[in-house]
């Protein structure tokens, strides 16, 4: 199968290319930076230099590559600019979908997020409603709605990505906050997924039916649970408490649908993943990776 991987130089994209190649797929990977073309070749992909915010250029690129499927792993988190990331989700996804439909591509796999569900105690399933009051909602809703226009659009709702190259790496933004003492123990829920497992889900999703799928590990946790373990792995002091009156926020997320589809996280819990953190981590993942 010919795969066009948008966002090929990002945290998930760099891991996904070798998996796709090993599975026998031909991969073309996009980047807007010509200097990253060599990286893509080394990973086994044909580089396609294009800015996904340029609709005409995207149409031309997709028409030239004639892929069987588009895998969308685009983000823009340079300087933690969440407005830029939302813009990329809205405009970049729209450009990809329209270009794919014009080129008669039927399948798109797209990266979304799993922390937008309305608060609750029970683990959230894909059919549960999202919280429209949260800032990322506009961009995420636009992305997911656009992908549903594809004959077969699969939305991967990733948990909080960790591992080398992410904000949770020893050189990442979250680690910096922990060392600075700016995070506190609190009853806020997080569902994690190792970046390697996120990549394996994107590969598996090429065979999945249309729809949203939560991609998280087996152990949702509150900040009060995971932060002491993470801090210890960094060699940082245990953070203080947010206070006994801190309100519970977020919601645990269920991976039951993904498990039923045959995916299984190789790092089943953040407890194992955090204990394996390497101080010589790869580059911080907070960048635009299209």
C-alpha positions in Angstrom: 0.0 0.0 0.0 1.2 3.5 -0.7 1.0 5.7 2.4 1.3 9.5 2.5 2.4 10.4 6.0 1.7 14.0 6.9 3.8 15.2 9.8 6.4 12.5 9.2 9.2 14.2 11.2 7.2 14.4 14.4 7.3 12.3 17.6 4.9 9.7 16.1 5.8 10.1 12.5 9.5 9.2 13.1 8.5 6.0 14.8 5.8 5.2 12.3 7.8 5.2 9.1 10.0 2.2 10.0 6.8 0.3 11.1 5.1 1.0 7.8 8.2 0.0 5.8 8.6 -3.2 7.8 5.0 -4.0 7.1 5.6 -3.8 3.3 4.2 -0.3 2.7 5.7 2.3 0.4 5.9 5.6 2.4 6.0 9.2 1.3 6.5 11.6 4.2 5.7 15.3 4.3 7.8 18.0 5.9 7.7 21.8 5.3 11.5 21.9 6.1 13.8 20.9 3.2 16.6 20.3 5.6 14.6 17.4 7.1 14.4 15.5 3.8 17.5 13.5 4.6 16.0 12.3 7.9 13.0 11.0 6.1 15.2 9.2 3.5 17.2 7.6 6.3 14.0 6.3 7.9 12.9 4.8 4.7 10.4 7.4 3.3 10.4 9.5 0.2 10.4 13.1 1.3 7.6 15.4 0.2 8.4 19.1 1.0 5.0 20.9 1.4 3.4 23.3 3.8 0.0 21.8 4.6 -1.5 25.3 5.2 -1.0 25.9 1.4 -4.1 24.2 0.0 -3.0 24.3 -3.6 0.4 22.8 -2.8 -1.3 20.0 -0.8 -3.6 19.2 -3.7 -0.6 19.0 -6.0 1.4 16.8 -3.6 -1.4 14.3 -3.0 -2.2 14.1 -6.7 1.5 13.5 -7.5 1.9 10.8 -4.9 -1.4 9.0 -5.5 -1.5 7.3 -2.1 -3.9 4.6 -1.1 -4.2 6.2 2.4 -3.2 9.4 4.2 -2.0 9.2 7.7 -2.3 12.6 9.5 0.1 13.2 12.4 0.4 16.9 12.1 1.0 19.1 15.1 2.2 22.7 15.8 3.3 23.1 19.4 6.4 25.3 19.0 6.6 27.6 22.0 3.5 25.8 23.3 1.4 27.9 20.9 -1.9 26.1 21.3 -3.6 28.6 19.0 -1.2 27.7 16.2 -1.9 24.0 16.8 -5.6 24.5 16.6 -5.2 26.4 13.4 -3.2 23.5 11.9 -5.8 21.1 13.0 -8.5 23.2 11.3 -6.9 24.4 8.1 -4.3 21.6 7.7 -6.8 18.9 8.1 -9.3 20.6 5.8 -6.6 20.9 3.1 -5.6 17.2 3.5 -9.2 15.9 3.4 -10.1 18.0 0.3 -6.9 17.0 -1.5 -7.5 13.3 -0.6 -11.1 13.3 -1.8 -10.1 15.0 -5.0 -7.5 12.3 -5.6 -10.0 9.6 -4.8 -8.2 8.5 -1.7 -10.6 6.6 0.5 -8.7 6.1 3.8 -7.4 8.6 6.3 -6.0 8.0 9.8 -5.7 11.1 11.9 -4.3 12.0 15.3 -6.7 13.5 17.8 -6.6 13.7 21.6 -8.3 11.7 24.4 -8.6 14.4 27.1 -11.6 16.3 25.9 -14.4 14.1 27.4 -16.8 15.6 29.8 -15.7 15.0 33.4 -16.9 11.8 35.1 -15.8 8.9 37.3 -16.3 6.1 34.8 -13.7 5.6 32.0 -14.8 7.4 28.9 -15.7 5.5 25.8 -15.6 6.9 22.3 -19.4 7.5 22.3 -19.3 9.8 25.3 -19.6 13.5 24.6 -16.7 15.9 24.5 -16.4 19.0 26.6 -17.1 22.0 24.4 -15.9 24.4 27.0 -12.2 23.3 26.8 -9.9 25.4 24.7 -8.8 22.6 22.3 -12.4 21.7 21.4 -12.7 23.9 18.3 -9.7 22.5 16.6 -10.3 19.0 17.6 -13.9 19.0 16.5 -13.0 20.6 13.2 -10.4 17.9 12.6 -12.6 15.0 13.6 -15.6 16.3 11.6 -13.4 16.8 8.5 -12.0 13.2 8.7 -15.5 11.8 8.9 -16.0 13.1 5.3 -13.6 10.5 4.1 -15.1 7.2 2.9 -13.1 5.6 5.7 -11.8 8.0 8.3 -10.3 6.7 11.5 -9.6 9.2 14.4 -7.0 8.1 16.9 -7.7 9.8 20.2 -4.2 9.6 21.8 -3.6 9.9 25.5 -0.8 12.1 26.8 2.2 11.1 24.7 5.4 10.3 26.6 8.8 8.9 25.8 11.9 10.3 24.0 11.0 13.4 22.0 7.9 14.4 24.0 7.2 16.9 26.7 7.6 14.2 29.3 11.1 13.3 28.2 13.9 14.3 30.6 14.6 17.4 28.4 11.0 18.2 27.8 8.6 20.9 28.9 6.8 18.9 31.6 10.2 17.8 33.1 11.3 21.4 33.3 8.1 22.3 35.2 8.6 19.4 37.7 12.2 20.5 38.4 11.0 24.1 38.8 8.4 22.9 41.4 5.5 24.3 39.4 3.4 21.1 39.4 1.4 19.9 42.4 -0.3 16.7 43.4 -3.9 16.9 42.5 -6.9 14.7 41.6 -6.8 15.6 37.9 -7.0 12.6 35.6 -4.5 11.8 32.8 -4.5 8.8 30.5 -1.1 8.2 29.0 0.3 6.4 26.0 3.9 5.8 25.1 4.8 7.3 21.7 5.9 3.9 20.4 2.4 2.5 21.2 0.8 5.5 19.5 2.8 4.7 16.3 1.8 1.0 16.4 -1.8 2.0 16.7 -1.5 4.2 13.6 -0.2 1.2 11.7 -2.9 -1.1 12.9 -5.6 1.5 12.1 -5.0 1.0 8.4 -7.2 -2.1 8.8 -9.8 -0.6 11.2 -13.3 0.5 10.4 -14.2 4.2 10.3 -14.7 6.0 13.6 -12.9 7.3 16.7 -10.7 5.0 18.8 -9.1 5.9 22.2 -5.4 5.0 22.2 -4.3 5.0 25.9 -2.5 2.6 28.2 -4.2 0.4 30.7 -3.9 2.6 33.8 -5.5 6.0 33.9 -4.1 8.0 36.8 -4.5 11.2 38.7 -1.7 13.6 39.1 -1.4 12.6 42.7 -0.6 9.1 41.5 1.7 9.6 38.6 3.6 12.8 39.5 5.6 11.3 42.4 6.7 8.4 40.2 7.6 10.7 37.4 9.5 13.1 39.7 11.5 10.2 41.2 12.4 9.0 37.7 13.8 12.5 37.0 15.6 12.6 40.3 13.5 15.6 41.2 11.9 16.3 44.7 8.4 15.0 45.3 6.0 17.9 44.5 3.7 19.3 47.2 -0.1 18.9 47.3 -2.6 21.1 45.6 -4.6 21.0 48.8 -7.3 18.9 50.2 -10.0 21.0 48.6 -8.7 20.6 45.0 -11.5 19.6 42.6 -11.3 16.5 40.5 -10.9 17.4 36.8 -10.8 15.4 33.6 -11.8 11.8 33.3 -10.2 8.4 33.0 -10.3 7.0 29.4 -11.0 3.5 28.3 -9.0 1.6 25.7 -11.5 -1.3 25.4 -12.4 -0.5 21.8 -8.8 -0.5 20.7 -8.1 -3.8 22.5 -11.1 -5.3 20.8 -9.7 -4.2 17.5 -6.5 -6.1 18.2 -4.2 -3.3 19.5 -2.4 -3.7 22.7 0.0 -1.3 24.3 3.5 -2.8 24.8 4.0 -0.3 27.6 0.8 -1.2 29.6 1.4 1.4 32.3 3.1 4.7 32.7 4.7 3.2 35.8 6.8 1.0 33.6 7.4 3.7 31.0 8.5 6.4 33.5 10.9 4.0 35.1 12.6 3.4 31.8 13.2 7.0 30.9 16.6 7.7 29.4 18.3 11.0 30.4 19.8 11.2 26.9 16.4 11.8 25.4 15.8 12.9 21.8 14.8 16.4 20.9 11.9 18.1 22.6 8.7 17.3 20.8 7.3 20.8 21.1 7.6 21.9 17.5 5.6 22.0 14.3 6.1 18.7 12.8 4.5 18.9 9.3 
